[in-house]
Amino acid sequence: MTDLHPVAQRWLDQLTTSTRNIDSLVAEGFQGCSLLDLLPWLDGGQGLAAIEAIDWVKSRPDEDGDVALMTVDAEGLDRLLEWMLETRGSCPMVYALEEDIVVPDGITLLRPTAYNLPKGVTSEEVFDEEFSENLSALFAAIKDSYGNHAHLYRIDDGQLVETIEHGLFLAGQFIDLKDGELFDFSMDAINQRIRYQSTGCYHVGFSA
């Protein structure tokens, strides 16, 4: 494990270690993040202070030796993740129960579209079967960060094509299926940075 600031190490050492592993804690309603993913934030400064504000338990190591910090404070964890995104533009993946998606009335699950296209190229041509499968795999990172109720709406094809030789950069919009709110997002696959921000619009009642 990476050497930690002594203050962070002392704080980590005093946390209660559960007799249950990550999966068991998730099944009981806990949420949390891999300790390995949190290490860059345990720097003894603002990151440690933000993490310390939550009541954590350490999971029992799983078969691969992975340990997570888990909590029942879902609101506190949401605030922490939002602060992480605002501070560095990324946050760790979260262990949590997968939410059942209930699509509100008035929201139709449209096939994603592309914009900023080359002249003469249609969105349907861009979204062939192979591209759609690859895009779904990439968008899983947004779902891991934002939540399983994120639904891909549009992608910026021009931005994707421009950057693909130098490392994938994905940008576009997604919809929150809980309430239809529209978000702009970007994902830098090289630097592992994900950003998203509400457009301030509630995109309900649209048609195909």
Salt bridges, closest charged atoms under 4 A:
GLU28 OE2 - ARG20 NE 2.98
ASP43 OD2 - ARG88 NH2 3.71
GLU99 OE2 - HIS149 ND1 3.51
GLU99 OE1 - LYS178 NZ 3.29
ASP176 OD1 - HIS149 NE2 3.91
